[in-house]
Amino acid sequence: MAEKKLAFGMMRLPLTDPEDTTAIDYETVNKMVDSFMARGFIHFDTAAPYHKMTSEIAVRECLVKRYSRESFTLTNKLSLFMVEKEEELEPFFAGQLERCGVDYFDYYWLHAMSAERARKAEELHAFEFVREKKAQGKIRHIGLSFHDSAEVLDQILTDHPEMEYVPLQINYLDWEDPEVQSRKCYEVCRKHGKPVMVMEPVKGGVLASLVPEAEALLKKADPKASLASWAIRFAASLDNVCMVLSGMSTPEQMEDNLSYMEELKPLTGEEIKLLERVVEVIHSKATISCTACRYCVDGCPMGIAIPDYFALMNDLSKFGETRLGRNKQSYARFTGEGGKGLASACVGCGQCEGQCPQHLPIIQYLKDVAATLEG
């Protein structure tokens, strides 16, 4: 079955209650799945941490029960940050199959690997576990997603040539970023002959809402093109990319993605140079590169809504002090009636920084939030 390059990432699904990430709007997701499939796109992506395990249930209810198993492909992940002992691997995997309502996953990868998680995977024999599940026919293709240096990735792929593909965080803002190392990691995959699936092509929505100066550059070049389209086309234009995962939250976002991914036009040399100028403009503004994955939130002992506070800070960076009063009010609602912890309540335990795929200095950023939005 030939697959088009766009996958429906079921990480940021529409909600019936914006305060409850498990309150997935099944009716809207059904419509989005139908639109996706009707246009010839067949790949779906989920994971246990997404919507606190309810993304997997949405897969079952909105996709698996409504379409034949042969009509789509499905990715799931072994999230080692949710598993502590080797004996937990089997029930974790069995639970995923049950929640998704399937007998096998087309793609299954070790989730958000780094040097530390690779060591944990070795200790828990996780590489052997996914190989075994592939041999049993419960996984068709195995791989690993990655958030660390190119050097670490090179070593992992050298040690584990059985990994068939590598999902990487790739977008035009992170391409040359010294922390994310998108380009360097991409080149490591080429060296090892591993196709790449792209995660965070729009950087969690960051590249769908740019500072005015950057937006003006892209709108001048193509007034009709969405900001997100530039980001997704950048990722999809790379030679070694086999799939781009886009976390779509609304039918409108999906329609936009489908409109230019049905017949993909790779970026031209001039368009790539334009994006380099956009990156320069973005870097001239003090923004926090948070993708709102929310991995940092669940384990926070103080209940701090970290991504939401960072979004308020980024809004100030983009639009200036005229937004300060409004954003202070939003912050007060989060920490008042919303029941979220104050940024100043951070105890510096560091669990959030350990979970952050972007390696952000969250503790310091929370001090900045407190200084700006409290009082």
C-alpha positions in Angstrom: 0.0 0.0 0.0 1.6 3.2 -1.1 1.4 5.9 1.5 1.2 9.7 1.1 3.7 11.6 3.2 1.3 13.1 5.7 0.3 11.3 9.0 -2.5 12.3 11.3 -0.7 12.9 14.7 -3.3 12.2 17.4 -1.5 14.1 20.1 -3.5 17.4 20.2 -7.0 16.3 19.4 -10.1 18.5 19.7 -11.7 18.6 23.1 -15.2 19.1 24.4 -13.7 20.6 27.6 -10.5 22.7 27.1 -9.6 22.1 30.7 -9.7 18.3 30.4 -7.2 16.7 28.0 -9.1 13.4 28.2 -12.4 14.9 27.0 -11.8 14.2 23.3 -14.5 15.4 20.9 -15.2 12.1 19.1 -17.7 13.6 16.7 -15.1 16.1 15.4 -12.4 13.5 15.3 -14.7 11.2 13.3 -15.1 14.0 10.7 -11.4 14.6 10.6 -10.6 10.9 10.2 -13.2 10.7 7.4 -11.7 13.7 5.6 -8.2 12.3 5.9 -9.1 8.9 4.6 -11.3 10.2 1.8 -8.3 12.2 0.4 -6.1 9.1 0.2 -4.1 9.6 3.5 -3.9 6.5 5.6 -1.3 6.9 8.4 -2.2 7.6 12.0 0.1 8.2 15.0 -0.7 7.7 18.7 1.0 7.0 22.0 0.1 6.2 25.6 1.0 9.6 27.0 -1.1 11.5 24.4 -4.3 12.7 26.1 -3.4 10.5 29.1 -4.0 7.2 27.2 -7.3 8.4 25.7 -5.8 9.2 22.3 -5.4 5.4 21.9 -9.0 4.9 22.7 -9.9 7.6 20.2 -8.0 5.6 17.6 -10.2 2.6 18.4 -13.5 4.4 18.4 -12.9 6.8 15.5 -10.7 4.8 13.2 -10.4 1.1 14.0 -14.2 0.4 14.6 -15.1 2.4 11.5 -12.6 1.3 8.9 -11.1 -2.1 7.9 -7.7 -2.8 9.4 -6.1 -3.1 6.0 -7.2 0.4 4.9 -4.9 2.3 7.3 -1.5 2.1 9.0 -0.9 2.9 12.6 2.1 3.9 14.8 2.4 3.5 18.5 5.3 3.8 20.9 7.1 2.2 23.8 7.3 5.2 26.2 10.0 4.1 28.6 9.3 7.0 30.8 6.1 5.2 31.7 7.8 1.9 32.4 10.2 1.2 35.3 10.8 -2.6 35.2 11.4 -5.2 32.4 8.3 -7.2 33.5 6.1 -4.1 32.8 6.9 -4.1 29.1 4.5 -6.9 28.2 1.5 -5.5 30.0 2.3 -2.0 28.7 2.3 -3.3 25.1 -0.8 -5.5 25.6 -2.7 -2.5 27.0 -1.8 -0.4 23.9 -3.1 -3.1 21.6 -6.3 -3.4 23.7 -6.9 0.4 23.9 -6.4 0.8 20.2 -8.5 -2.3 19.4 -5.9 -3.9 17.0 -3.9 -7.1 16.8 -0.7 -5.4 15.5 0.9 -2.0 14.9 2.4 -1.2 11.5 5.1 0.9 13.1 6.3 0.8 16.7 9.2 2.7 18.1 11.1 3.3 21.3 9.8 6.7 22.3 11.8 9.9 22.8 15.2 8.2 23.0 18.3 10.0 24.4 21.6 8.8 25.9 19.9 8.2 29.3 16.9 6.4 27.8 19.1 4.3 25.6 20.8 3.1 28.7 17.4 2.4 30.3 16.3 0.5 27.1 19.4 -1.7 27.4 18.8 -2.4 31.1 15.1 -3.3 30.4 16.0 -5.3 27.3 13.6 -3.1 25.4 15.4 -3.5 22.0 15.0 -7.3 22.4 11.3 -6.8 23.4 10.4 -4.9 20.2 12.3 -7.4 18.1 10.4 -10.2 19.7 7.1 -8.5 19.0 8.0 -8.0 15.4 8.9 -11.7 15.1 5.5 -12.6 16.6 3.8 -10.4 13.9 2.5 -7.9 16.5 4.7 -5.2 15.0 5.5 -4.8 11.3 8.3 -2.2 11.5 10.5 -1.1 14.5 12.3 2.1 15.1 13.2 4.8 17.6 12.3 8.4 18.0 15.1 10.6 19.1 15.9 13.8 21.1 19.6 14.1 21.8 22.9 14.8 20.0 23.9 13.4 16.6 26.8 11.6 18.3 24.4 9.7 20.6 22.2 8.8 17.7 25.1 7.5 15.7 26.1 5.2 18.5 22.6 3.9 19.0 22.2 3.1 15.3 25.6 1.5 15.3 24.7 -0.7 18.2 21.2 -1.5 16.9 21.2 -1.7 13.1 17.9 -3.6 13.4 16.1 -0.3 13.8 14.3 0.3 10.5 13.5 4.0 10.7 14.0 7.1 12.9 11.5 9.8 13.8 13.3 13.1 14.3 12.2 16.5 15.3 12.7 18.5 12.1 11.5 21.9 11.2 13.1 24.9 9.6 13.7 26.7 13.0 15.5 23.7 14.5 17.4 22.6 11.4 20.6 24.3 12.5 19.8 24.6 16.2 22.8 23.6 18.2 20.6 21.9 20.9 18.1 20.0 18.7 20.7 19.3 15.9 18.0 18.4 13.4 20.3 18.5 10.3 23.1 16.6 12.0 20.8 13.9 13.2 19.2 13.7 9.7 22.6 13.2 8.2 23.3 10.4 10.7 20.2 8.7 9.5 21.4 9.0 5.9 24.7 7.6 6.9 23.0 4.5 8.4 20.5 4.2 5.6 17.5 4.8 7.8 14.5 6.6 6.5 13.2 9.5 8.6 9.7 10.2 9.9 9.4 13.9 10.9 8.0 15.0 14.3 7.0 18.5 15.2 7.2 20.0 11.7 5.4 23.1 12.9 7.2 22.9 16.3 4.0 22.4 18.3 2.3 25.3 16.5 5.1 27.7 17.1 5.6 28.1 13.3 1.9 28.5 12.6 1.9 31.8 14.5 5.0 33.9 13.8 6.2 37.3 15.0 4.7 39.9 12.6 7.9 40.7 10.8 8.5 37.0 10.0 4.9 36.5 8.9 5.1 39.5 6.6 8.0 37.9 4.8 6.1 34.7 4.0 2.8 36.4 3.2 4.6 38.7 0.7 6.1 35.6 -1.0 2.7 33.7 -1.1 -0.3 35.5 0.3 -2.5 32.4 0.1 -0.2 30.0 1.8 -0.7 29.3 5.5 2.3 29.7 7.8 2.1 26.0 8.7 2.3 25.0 5.0 5.8 26.5 4.8 6.9 24.4 7.8 5.4 21.1 6.6 6.6 21.5 3.1 10.1 22.2 4.4 10.1 18.9 6.2 8.4 16.9 3.4 10.8 18.2 0.8 13.8 16.5 2.4 15.0 13.5 0.3 15.3 10.9 3.1 11.9 11.8 4.7 9.2 9.1 4.3 6.5 10.6 6.5 5.6 13.9 8.2 3.5 13.7 11.4 1.3 16.6 11.9 -0.7 16.9 15.2 -4.0 18.3 13.9 -6.5 19.8 16.3 -9.2 21.1 14.1 -10.9 20.3 10.8 -9.6 23.6 9.5 -6.0 22.6 10.3 -6.5 19.3 8.6 -8.0 20.8 5.5 -5.1 23.2 5.2 -2.6 20.3 5.5 -4.4 18.2 3.0 -4.6 21.0 0.5 -0.9 21.2 -0.1 0.1 17.6 0.8 -2.1 15.9 -1.8 0.2 17.1 -4.5 3.4 18.1 -2.7 5.5 20.8 -4.3 9.0 20.7 -2.8 10.5 24.0 -1.7 12.6 25.8 -4.2 16.1 27.1 -3.5 14.7 30.7 -3.2 12.0 29.5 -0.7 14.6 27.8 1.4 16.6 31.1 1.5 13.5 32.9 2.5 12.9 30.6 5.5 16.5 31.2 6.5 15.6 34.9 6.7 12.5 34.0 8.7 14.7 32.1 11.2 16.9 35.1 11.7 13.9 37.3 12.5 12.5 34.7 15.0 15.9 34.5 16.7 15.9 38.2 17.1 12.9 37.9 19.4 13.2 36.3 22.9 10.9 33.3 22.6 10.7 30.0 24.5 10.9 27.0 22.2 8.1 25.1 23.9 6.1 22.7 21.7 3.3 22.2 24.3 3.8 18.4 24.4 2.9 18.6 28.1 5.3 15.8 29.1 6.4 18.2 31.8 3.0 18.7 33.4 1.7 15.4 34.7 4.6 14.8 37.1 4.8 18.4 38.4 4.3 18.2 42.2 3.0 21.8 42.3 0.5 21.4 39.4 2.2 24.2 37.3 0.7 24.6 33.8 4.1 25.1 32.3 3.3 25.2 28.5 0.4 27.6 29.1 2.5 30.1 31.0 5.2 29.8 28.3 2.6 30.6 25.7 1.8 33.8 27.5 5.4 34.8 27.6 5.9 34.1 23.9 2.9 36.2 23.2 4.5 39.1 25.0 7.7 38.6 23.1 5.9 38.7 19.8 3.5 41.6 20.4 5.1 43.7 23.2 4.0 45.2 26.4 0.5 46.1 25.1 -0.4 42.4 25.9 1.0 42.5 29.4 -2.3 43.4 31.1 -4.3 40.9 29.2 -1.7 38.1 29.8 -1.6 38.9 33.5 -5.4 38.4 33.6 -5.0 35.1 31.7 -2.3 34.0 34.2 -4.6 34.9 37.1 -7.4 32.8 35.7 -5.0 29.8 35.3 -3.8 30.1 38.9 -7.1 31.2 40.4 -10.3 29.6 39.2 -8.2 27.2 37.0 -6.5 25.8 40.1 -3.0 25.7 38.5 0.1 26.2 40.5 1.9 29.6 40.5 5.2 29.7 38.6 6.8 31.0 41.8 5.7 27.8 43.5 8.3 25.8 41.6 10.4 23.8 44.0 13.2 23.1 41.4 12.8 19.3 41.5 13.8 19.1 37.9 11.4 16.4 36.8 10.1 18.7 34.1 13.5 19.3 32.6 14.2 15.6 32.6 11.0 15.0 30.5 11.4 18.0 28.1 12.3 16.9 24.5 13.5 20.4 23.8 16.0 20.4 26.8 14.6 23.7 28.0 15.8 25.4 31.2 12.3 25.3 32.5 13.1 26.2 36.1 14.8 29.4 35.1 12.0 30.2 32.6 9.4 29.8 35.4 11.3 32.4 37.4 11.0 34.7 34.4 7.2 33.9 34.3 6.8 34.7 38.0 8.8 38.0 37.6 6.7 39.1 34.6 3.2 37.8 35.3 2.8 37.7 39.1 2.1 40.8 41.1 
